[in-house]
């Protein structure tokens, strides 16, 4: 695991992914509010 900041971590796997999973992204975190861009969409 490589630390990228105090609140974010990057985890890399050394095993190749199956073709159908390549290019995917997973984000896990806590909801911390709605930023300005999405506030405008929601209004």
Residue frames relative to the residue before (quaternion, step in Angstrom):
aa qw qx qy qz dx dy dz
X 1.0000 0.0000 0.0000 0.0000 0.00 0.00 0.00
X 0.1835 -0.7742 0.5993 0.0882 3.54 -0.96 0.89
X 0.3383 -0.7411 0.5407 0.2097 3.57 -0.68 1.03
X 0.1635 -0.7981 0.5734 0.0866 3.59 -0.84 0.94
X 0.7624 -0.0987 0.0397 0.6383 3.58 1.26 -0.37
X 0.7066 -0.4420 0.3189 0.4512 3.56 -1.25 -0.03
X 0.7939 0.3152 -0.1547 0.4964 3.60 1.03 -0.71
X 0.7287 0.3659 -0.2192 0.5358 3.59 1.24 0.08
X 0.0586 -0.7897 0.6102 0.0265 3.57 -1.00 0.79
X 0.2387 -0.7399 0.6100 0.1534 3.56 -1.08 0.74
X 0.1022 -0.7878 0.6070 0.0219 3.55 -0.83 1.04
X 0.1005 -0.8052 0.5839 0.0233 3.57 -0.74 1.06
X 0.2685 -0.7408 0.5940 0.1624 3.56 -1.10 0.74
X 0.3648 -0.7379 0.5235 0.2198 3.56 -1.04 0.72
X 0.6020 0.5437 -0.3621 0.4592 3.60 1.22 -0.30
X 0.4913 -0.6558 0.4718 0.3254 3.61 -0.96 0.74
X 0.4275 -0.6914 0.5226 0.2571 3.55 -1.10 0.71
X 0.5581 -0.5612 0.4710 0.3896 3.58 -1.18 0.48
X 0.6661 -0.5381 0.3425 0.3865 3.59 -1.10 0.67
X 0.6963 0.4897 -0.2942 0.4345 3.61 0.87 -0.88
X 0.6955 0.4487 -0.2839 0.4841 3.63 1.19 -0.21
X 0.4969 0.6784 -0.4271 0.3322 3.61 1.19 -0.23
X 0.7776 0.3155 -0.2584 0.4786 3.53 -1.04 0.84
X 0.5359 0.6353 -0.4038 0.3823 3.57 1.24 -0.02
X 0.1769 -0.7600 0.6178 0.0972 3.53 -1.27 0.47
X 0.1056 -0.7682 0.6282 0.0638 3.55 -1.05 0.78
X 0.0345 -0.7791 0.6259 0.0082 3.56 -0.91 0.91
X 0.0455 -0.7810 0.6228 -0.0086 3.54 -0.84 1.01
X 0.2986 0.7660 -0.5282 0.2126 3.58 -0.76 0.91
X 0.5646 -0.5688 0.4766 0.3613 3.49 -1.37 -0.17
X 0.4683 -0.6437 0.5224 0.3058 3.54 -1.09 0.71
X 0.0605 -0.8316 0.5520 -0.0016 3.58 -0.67 1.07
X 0.7643 -0.3144 0.1772 0.5344 3.56 1.12 0.54
X 0.4915 -0.6322 0.5153 0.3052 3.53 -1.35 -0.03
X 0.3326 -0.7543 0.5249 0.2119 3.60 -0.68 1.03
X 0.7547 -0.4480 0.2518 0.4078 3.57 -1.28 0.40
X 0.6428 0.5402 -0.3355 0.4272 3.58 0.92 -0.82
X 0.7116 0.4202 -0.2574 0.5008 3.57 0.89 -0.88
X 0.5545 0.5791 -0.4052 0.4394 3.62 1.12 -0.47
X 0.6543 0.5120 -0.3094 0.4626 3.59 0.96 -0.88
X 0.6451 0.5103 -0.3221 0.4686 3.60 0.98 -0.80
X 0.6935 0.4888 -0.2798 0.4493 3.58 0.92 -0.90
X 0.6200 0.5298 -0.3502 0.4607 3.59 1.14 -0.53
